Amino acid sequence: MRNWFVSNTSHPGPAAWFRRCASAVALSRRVALALVIATLLAGAAVAKAGGIEPLGPVPVPAANPQTPEKIDLGRTLFFDRRLSGDGTMSCASCHIPEQGFADGQAISLSYPTTRNWRNAQTLINAGYQKQLFHDGRAASLEEQALFPLMSAFEMNQNLDFVEEELRSVPEYVAAFTRVFGSPDITREQIAMAIAAFERTLVSREAPLDRALAGDEKALSKTAQAGLAIFTGKGRCSTCHSGGNLADDAFHALNVPESPEFERDPRVAATRRFVAKISGYEDYRTLAEDPGRFLVTRQKRDWKAFRTPTLREIARTAPYMHNGIFSTLEEVISFVDRGGGEGNTALKPLGLSAEEKQALQVFLVEGLSGPEIPVGYPQIP
């Protein structure tokens, strides 16, 4: 039998044929690699187009640099019940590590015989926020740290007294001397130490972060579909943008008031008290939460609240400033129908049941990272 490669003069011959096969295999590999790269780039492009970015380092003010000793001191203060007026509450009473550094209640815990009026926000990634609290009344973690201590319906502590309390504890005197160079413990130093600890509460290793770094398997197919909705049809990233998934702005979504809290005279007393000390003239008849308006007195800020981070959102229910929504399903439905009555910030989205489910999967799966190690300190 004649060799086919020899007799068939139209064929290039065995050596050339194998070279072509090898070239075709190499081309196929290059195409496959290009498709993988294109897929990764497409995922990154979707996120970037929606305003989502990798999370950078936590901003640290020059006046309060991080040191291990200061962080340890802040951790101890964070868990110390001496910081409350009656010694029953610490910062960790409302910001519980196992509950996403929130407290799992519609409105936060309060000082005995009083009621709070707003939900305890998570402290996770609080170091990235330019303004703190639901209404943005604090411009730094240092400023924020003292508000709950002084609040009549939170920790109800006298700052002059707590300074003397801590000065009477030798271990605290030694710790403050090591950190700040002086045994003269001040409220400013207390706030600086707590803020230093709070800046370590960072979620940055969620599946979304790995996806942004190029891991094509970080998100499930459903979560990828949810991310596309998040940055596209759902328009979530219009406000939940950047590395921390928050725009540091305030929006009036007209979230419904809670009928339970409207009827509670203790909540009403807190609402009127806050309005009174904020200089709001009609505080006696105030029947709803004015939001950022009490800070700015700008009409546009009536019932406006700060955009929260969505990181670790699966661990921080219930949601909104008054905890009115117990589940993410409720939140998604609220946003899908265009928010509360009369608001101009949101428009109806028309999401299907499948799209809502995919969006929820992304929020739960894609934005949940490993537990943040804290380590409970020994209180002196």
RODO-2510 file (C-alpha; in nm, 4 decimals, decimal comma):
residues 380
     n   res          X          Y          Z
     1     m     0,0000     0,0000     0,0000
     2     r     0,1325     0,3334    -0,0997
     3     n     0,1878     0,5814     0,1741
     4     w    -0,1031     0,8273     0,1682
     5     f     0,1173     1,1171     0,2630
     6     v     0,3493     1,0374    -0,0276
     7     s     0,0948     0,9542    -0,2976
     8     n    -0,1389     1,2446    -0,2224
     9     t     0,0552     1,5288    -0,3744
    10     s    -0,2019     1,7842    -0,2577
    11     h    -0,1200     1,7071     0,1054
    12     p     0,1742     1,8965     0,2597
    13     g     0,3351     1,5816     0,3981
    14     p     0,3531     1,4360     0,7519
    15     a     0,5994     1,6839     0,9056
    16     a     0,4125     1,9881     0,7789
    17     w     0,0802     1,8322     0,8743
    18     f     0,1937     1,7778     1,2344
    19     r     0,3306     2,1322     1,2450
    20     r    -0,0111     2,2614     1,1391
    21     c    -0,1840     2,0467     1,4014
    22     a     0,0486     2,1776     1,6707
    23     s    -0,0124     2,5311     1,5522
    24     a    -0,3874     2,4738     1,5627
    25     v    -0,3658     2,3342     1,9187
    26     a    -0,1565     2,6325     2,0276
    27     l    -0,4076     2,8653     1,8658
    28     s    -0,6929     2,6889     2,0459
    29     r    -0,5096     2,7274     2,3742
    30     r    -0,4510     3,0962     2,3082
    31     v    -0,8176     3,1405     2,2221
    32     a    -0,9240     2,9571     2,5384
    33     l    -0,6856     3,1661     2,7459
    34     a    -0,8159     3,4808     2,5797
    35     l    -1,1707     3,3773     2,6602
    36     v    -1,0801     3,3203     3,0261
    37     i    -0,9084     3,6583     3,0438
    38     a    -1,2006     3,8212     2,8661
    39     t    -1,4411     3,6657     3,1169
    40     l    -1,2373     3,7952     3,4096
    41     l    -1,2025     4,1369     3,2528
    42     a    -1,5728     4,1425     3,1748
    43     g    -1,6548     4,0699     3,5398
    44     a    -1,4191     4,3414     3,6536
    45     a    -1,5574     4,5752     3,3894
    46     v    -1,9139     4,5139     3,5076
    47     a    -1,8115     4,5973     3,8633
    48     k    -1,6069     4,8993     3,7598
    49     a    -1,8807     5,0248     3,5308
    50     g    -2,1131     5,0083     3,8282
    51     g    -1,8751     5,2088     4,0437
    52     i    -1,7501     4,9139     4,2516
    53     e    -1,3795     4,9205     4,3308
    54     p    -1,1324     4,7139     4,5336
    55     l    -1,1235     4,8152     4,8986
    56     g    -0,8183     5,0234     4,9828
    57     p    -0,6447     5,0676     5,3186
    58     v    -0,8374     5,2198     5,6075
    59     p    -0,7774     5,5970     5,6271
    60     v    -0,5928     5,6887     5,9472
    61     p    -0,5786     6,0501     6,0685
    62     a    -0,2302     6,1878     6,1199
    63     a    -0,3266     6,3041     6,4692
    64     n    -0,4144     5,9496     6,5783
    65     p    -0,1744     5,6978     6,4231
    66     q    -0,2361     5,3281     6,4757
    67     t    -0,0119     5,1389     6,7170
    68     p    -0,0589     4,7872     6,8587
    69     e    -0,0626     4,9249     7,2135
    70     k    -0,3292     5,1830     7,1316
    71     i    -0,5443     4,9239     6,9546
    72     d    -0,5215     4,6919     7,2579
    73     l    -0,6170     4,9768     7,4909
    74     g    -0,9113     5,0660     7,2672
    75     r    -1,0265     4,7030     7,2628
    76     t    -1,0260     4,6933     7,6429
    77     l    -1,2213     5,0187     7,6678
    78     f    -1,4667     4,8942     7,4059
    79     f    -1,5662     4,6041     7,6319
    80     d    -1,5453     4,7882     7,9655
    81     r    -1,8819     4,8542     8,1329
    82     r    -1,7294     5,1341     8,3389
    83     l    -1,7933     5,3586     8,0411
    84     s    -2,1680     5,3576     8,1165
    85     g    -2,3329     5,5521     8,3940
    86     d    -2,4614     5,2534     8,5893
    87     g    -2,1886     5,0085     8,4877
    88     t    -2,4222     4,7776     8,2942
    89     m    -2,3318     4,8630     7,9335
    90     s    -2,0226     4,8788     7,7180
    91     c    -1,9738     4,9684     7,3523
    92     a    -2,0007     4,5955     7,2830
    93     s    -2,3511     4,5834     7,4304
    94     c    -2,4862     4,7385     7,1092
    95     h    -2,2014     4,6359     6,8773
    96     i    -2,1727     4,2640     6,9383
    97     p    -1,8918     4,0895     6,7461
    98     e    -2,0990     3,7754     6,6878
    99     q    -2,3806     3,9841     6,5380
   100     g    -2,1777     4,1768     6,2847
   101     f    -2,0935     4,4460     6,5415
   102     a    -2,4611     4,5432     6,5599
   103     d    -2,7139     4,4118     6,8135
   104     g    -2,9812     4,2403     6,6050
   105     q    -3,2617     4,4601     6,7349
   106     a    -3,4879     4,6977     6,5457
   107     i    -3,3757     4,9863     6,7642
   108     s    -3,0630     4,9769     6,9713
   109     l    -3,0333     4,8880     7,3355
   110     s    -3,0905     5,1769     7,5707
   111     y    -3,0144     5,2983     7,9200
   112     p    -3,2548     5,1582     8,1845
   113     t    -3,6046     5,3190     8,1796
   114     t    -3,5395     5,4786     7,8374
   115     r    -3,5754     5,3695     7,4741
   116     n    -3,3480     5,4419     7,1839
   117     w    -3,5049     5,5513     6,8563
   118     r    -3,2675     5,4228     6,5890
   119     n    -3,1065     5,0997     6,4801
   120     a    -2,7501     5,0217     6,5884
   121     q    -2,5360     5,0352     6,2758
   122     t    -2,2528     4,7919     6,2223
   123     l    -1,9020     4,9097     6,3059
   124     i    -1,7549     4,6910     6,0322
   125     n    -1,5642     4,9177     5,7903
   126     a    -1,6741     5,2245     5,9873
   127     g    -1,3187     5,3524     5,9442
   128     y    -1,3958     5,4193     5,5768
   129     q    -1,6942     5,6409     5,6477
   130     k    -1,6543     6,0162     5,6169
   131     q    -1,9542     6,0833     5,8403
   132     l    -2,0855     5,8696     6,1227
   133     f    -2,4301     5,7855     6,2607
   134     h    -2,7465     5,7610     6,0537
   135     d    -2,7635     6,1406     6,0311
   136     g    -2,3910     6,2051     5,9835
   137     r    -2,3521     6,4252     6,2904
   138     a    -1,9975     6,3038     6,3630
   139     a    -1,7102     6,3637     6,1234
   140     s    -1,4684     6,1030     6,2645
   141     l    -1,4549     5,7879     6,4717
   142     e    -1,2891     5,9908     6,7451
   143     e    -1,5863     6,2269     6,7580
   144     q    -1,8347     5,9430     6,7268
   145     a    -1,6905     5,7451     7,0182
   146     l    -1,7994     5,9943     7,2842
   147     f    -2,1593     6,0459     7,1675
   148     p    -2,2988     5,7168     7,3059
   149     l    -2,1121     5,7644     7,6347
   150     m    -2,2794     6,1011     7,6936
   151     s    -2,6215     6,0134     7,5539
   152     a    -2,8984     6,0113     7,8158
   153     f    -3,0714     5,7180     7,6450
   154     e    -2,7589     5,5149     7,5637
   155     m    -2,4710     5,4881     7,8138
   156     n    -2,5612     5,8014     8,0127
   157     q    -2,2095     5,8642     8,1428
   158     n    -2,0562     6,1880     8,2700
   159     l    -1,7233     6,2358     8,0930
   160     d    -1,5611     6,4136     8,3867
   161     f    -1,6595     6,1213     8,6066
   162     v    -1,5397     5,8493     8,3677
   163     e    -1,1991     6,0188     8,3472
   164     e    -1,1694     5,9903     8,7236
   165     e    -1,2957     5,6323     8,7177
   166     l    -1,0221     5,5264     8,4782
   167     r    -0,7545     5,7270     8,6600
   168     s    -0,8311     5,5216     8,9697
   169     v    -0,7377     5,1960     8,7919
   170     p    -0,3568     5,1394     8,7999
   171     e    -0,3639     4,9162     8,4910
   172     y    -0,5342     5,1900     8,2889
   173     v    -0,2912     5,4546     8,4149
   174     a    -0,0007     5,2375     8,3010
   175     a    -0,1629     5,1632     7,9633
   176     f    -0,2491     5,5271     7,8876
   177     t     0,1051     5,6279     7,9900
   178     r     0,2541     5,3750     7,7460
   179     v     0,0271     5,4856     7,4612
   180     f     0,0015     5,8618     7,5147
   181     g     0,3051     5,9374     7,7294
   182     s     0,1070     6,0708     8,0252
   183     p    -0,0921     5,9232     8,3165
   184     d    -0,3432     6,2088     8,2877
   185     i    -0,6270     6,0169     8,1226
   186     t    -0,8551     6,2405     7,9163
   187     r    -1,1782     6,1920     7,7246
   188     e    -0,9951     6,2751     7,4027
   189     q    -0,7500     5,9908     7,4632
   190     i    -1,0340     5,7534     7,5447
   191     a    -1,1960     5,8387     7,2113
   192     m    -0,8665     5,8052     7,0228
   193     a    -0,8009     5,4576     7,1634
   194     i    -1,1535     5,3320     7,0894
   195     a    -1,1343     5,4752     6,7367
   196     a    -0,7997     5,3001     6,6787
   197     f    -0,9579     4,9676     6,7717
   198     e    -1,2641     5,0306     6,5569
   199     r    -1,0419     5,0933     6,2543
   200     t    -0,9299     4,7313     6,2746
   201     l    -1,2848     4,6013     6,2191
   202     v    -1,2520     4,5524     5,8448
   203     s    -1,4203     4,3148     5,6010
   204     r    -1,2080     4,2877     5,2877
   205     e    -1,1899     3,9174     5,1972
   206     a    -1,5434     3,8553     5,0742
   207     p    -1,6019     3,6681     4,7464
   208     l    -1,6580     4,0045     4,5749
   209     d    -1,3063     4,1093     4,6710
   210     r    -1,1631     3,7880     4,5278
   211     a    -1,3659     3,8358     4,2107
   212     l    -1,2342     4,1893     4,1710
   213     a    -0,8843     4,0488     4,2122
   214     g    -0,9423     3,8091     3,9217
   215     d    -1,0731     3,4902     4,0844
   216     e    -1,3266     3,3659     3,8312
   217     k    -1,4649     3,1066     4,0748
   218     a    -1,5158     3,3454     4,3677
   219     l    -1,8835     3,4052     4,2875
   220     s    -2,1371     3,1399     4,1957
   221     k    -2,3268     3,1767     3,8688
   222     t    -2,6297     3,3058     4,0562
   223     a    -2,4201     3,5567     4,2493
   224     q    -2,2608     3,6738     3,9235
   225     a    -2,6087     3,7311     3,7854
   226     g    -2,6921     3,9205     4,1026
   227     l    -2,3825     4,1369     4,0620
   228     a    -2,4917     4,2224     3,7084
   229     i    -2,8317     4,3283     3,8429
   230     f    -2,6637     4,5205     4,1251
   231     t    -2,4617     4,7276     3,8800
   232     g    -2,7228     4,7318     3,6038
   233     k    -3,0989     4,7018     3,6127
   234     g    -3,1157     4,7249     3,9918
   235     r    -2,9103     5,0488     3,9979
   236     c    -2,7910     4,9541     4,3475
   237     s    -2,4377     5,0737     4,2811
   238     t    -2,5633     5,4244     4,2116
   239     c    -2,5484     5,4726     4,5896
   240     h    -2,3673     5,1592     4,7067
   241     s    -2,0434     5,2270     4,5225
   242     g    -1,6693     5,2386     4,5800
   243     g    -1,4705     4,9898     4,7820
   244     n    -1,6985     5,0124     5,0850
   245     l    -2,0202     5,0003     4,8783
   246     a    -2,1439     5,3328     5,0163
   247     d    -2,1417     5,6798     4,8620
   248     d    -2,1100     5,8725     5,1924
   249     a    -2,4238     6,0645     5,0973
   250     f    -2,7709     6,1044     5,2458
   251     h    -3,0933     6,0032     5,0760
   252     a    -3,4594     6,0413     5,1695
   253     l    -3,6194     5,7104     5,0749
   254     n    -3,9256     5,7770     5,2908
   255     v    -3,8797     5,4574     5,4866
   256     p    -4,2059     5,3911     5,6757
   257     e    -4,2215     5,4704     6,0452
   258     s    -4,2645     5,1826     6,2864
   259     p    -4,6186     5,1747     6,4316
   260     e    -4,4828     5,0070     6,7463
   261     f    -4,2314     5,2813     6,8127
   262     e    -4,4787     5,5558     6,7259
   263     r    -4,6975     5,4308     7,0124
   264     d    -4,4122     5,3930     7,2636
   265     p    -4,3967     5,7037     7,4889
   266     r    -4,0303     5,6336     7,5683
   267     v    -3,9382     5,6499     7,2007
   268     a    -4,1424     5,9681     7,1679
   269     a    -3,9521     6,1185     7,4617
   270     t    -3,6192     6,0335     7,2986
   271     r    -3,7316     6,1743     6,9629
   272     r    -3,8424     6,5019     7,1211
   273     f    -3,5303     6,5217     7,3379
   274     v    -3,2947     6,4860     7,0402
   275     a    -3,4945     6,7428     6,8430
   276     k    -3,4935     6,9796     7,1418
   277     i    -3,1170     6,9749     7,1975
   278     s    -3,0733     7,0071     6,8195
   279     g    -3,2626     7,3386     6,8304
   280     y    -3,5763     7,2225     6,6491
   281     e    -3,8533     7,4595     6,7609
   282     d    -4,1465     7,2232     6,7076
   283     y    -3,9908     6,9376     6,9018
   284     r    -4,2973     6,8877     7,1247
   285     t    -4,5176     6,7865     6,8320
   286     l    -4,2577     6,5918     6,6347
   287     a    -4,4085     6,2549     6,5377
   288     e    -4,1464     6,1138     6,2974
   289     d    -3,7705     6,0917     6,2579
   290     p    -3,6485     6,3985     6,0631
   291     g    -3,3165     6,2308     5,9807
   292     r    -3,0302     6,4545     5,8722
   293     f    -3,2553     6,7607     5,8819
   294     l    -3,1790     6,7988     6,2532
   295     v    -2,8107     6,8395     6,1604
   296     t    -2,8317     7,0626     5,8515
   297     r    -3,1739     7,2314     5,8701
   298     q    -3,1922     7,1812     5,4940
   299     k    -3,5365     7,0895     5,3622
   300     r    -3,3850     6,8363     5,1238
   301     d    -3,2524     6,6430     5,4234
   302     w    -3,5910     6,5804     5,5839
   303     k    -3,6001     6,2046     5,6557
   304     a    -3,2660     6,1601     5,4763
   305     f    -3,0233     5,9051     5,6173
   306     r    -2,6675     5,8059     5,5357
   307     t    -2,6100     5,5284     5,2845
   308     p    -2,4842     5,2304     5,4869
   309     t    -2,2181     4,9900     5,3708
   310     l    -2,3560     4,6638     5,2353
   311     r    -2,0553     4,4626     5,3445
   312     e    -2,1528     4,1825     5,5834
   313     i    -2,5176     4,2812     5,5345
   314     a    -2,6328     3,9229     5,5894
   315     r    -2,5149     3,9521     5,9520
   316     t    -2,6621     4,2885     6,0413
   317     a    -3,0417     4,2519     6,0233
   318     p    -3,2813     4,4187     6,0814
   319     y    -3,2435     4,6986     5,8307
   320     m    -3,3002     5,0723     5,7844
   321     h    -3,2569     5,3434     6,0477
   322     n    -3,5510     5,2113     6,2497
   323     g    -3,5100     4,8399     6,1798
   324     i    -3,8459     4,8330     6,0018
   325     f    -3,7388     4,5514     5,7655
   326     s    -3,6433     4,2191     5,9200
   327     t    -3,5137     4,0515     5,6034
   328     l    -3,3261     4,1309     5,2862
   329     e    -3,6305     4,0167     5,0896
   330     e    -3,8257     4,3055     5,2430
   331     v    -3,5499     4,5541     5,1630
   332     i    -3,5224     4,4390     4,8015
   333     s    -3,9004     4,4564     4,7576
   334     f    -3,9051     4,8083     4,9060
   335     v    -3,6370     4,9281     4,6653
   336     d    -3,7923     4,7410     4,3715
   337     r    -4,1234     4,9233     4,4113
   338     g    -3,9449     5,2580     4,4206
   339     g    -3,9065     5,3194     4,7934
   340     g    -4,1527     5,4945     5,0190
   341     e    -4,4430     5,7079     4,9089
   342     g    -4,3473     6,0509     4,7793
   343     n    -3,9713     5,9968     4,7667
   344     t    -3,7741     6,1174     4,4641
   345     a    -3,4562     5,9182     4,5225
   346     l    -3,5808     5,5841     4,3909
   347     k    -3,7837     5,4705     4,0920
   348     p    -3,9601     5,1344     4,0440
   349     l    -3,7257     4,8729     3,9001
   350     g    -3,9579     4,5987     3,7779
   351     l    -3,7352     4,3124     3,8894
   352     s    -3,8614     3,9602     3,8329
   353     a    -3,8732     3,7056     4,1148
   354     e    -3,5626     3,5390     3,9685
   355     e    -3,3763     3,8697     3,9533
   356     k    -3,4654     3,9513     4,3127
   357     q    -3,3411     3,6108     4,4211
   358     a    -3,0146     3,6495     4,2290
   359     l    -2,9614     3,9932     4,3814
   360     q    -3,0142     3,8544     4,7300
   361     v    -2,7704     3,5702     4,6636
   362     f    -2,5068     3,8253     4,5632
   363     l    -2,5683     4,0331     4,8769
   364     v    -2,5478     3,7312     5,1061
   365     e    -2,2843     3,5215     4,9319
   366     g    -2,0751     3,7878     4,7642
   367     l    -2,0451     4,0372     5,0500
   368     s    -1,9847     3,8031     5,3448
   369     g    -1,6231     3,7526     5,4427
   370     p    -1,4511     3,5577     5,7199
   371     e    -1,5308     3,6349     6,0816
   372     i    -1,3306     3,9316     6,2065
   373     p    -1,1052     3,8126     6,4914
   374     v    -1,1380     4,0338     6,7959
   375     g    -1,0207     3,8554     7,1093
   376     y    -1,2012     3,9428     7,4289
   377     p    -0,9742     4,1392     7,6638
   378     q    -0,9302     4,1014     8,0374
   379     i    -1,0913     4,4073     8,1962
   380     p    -0,8761     4,5529     8,4769
***
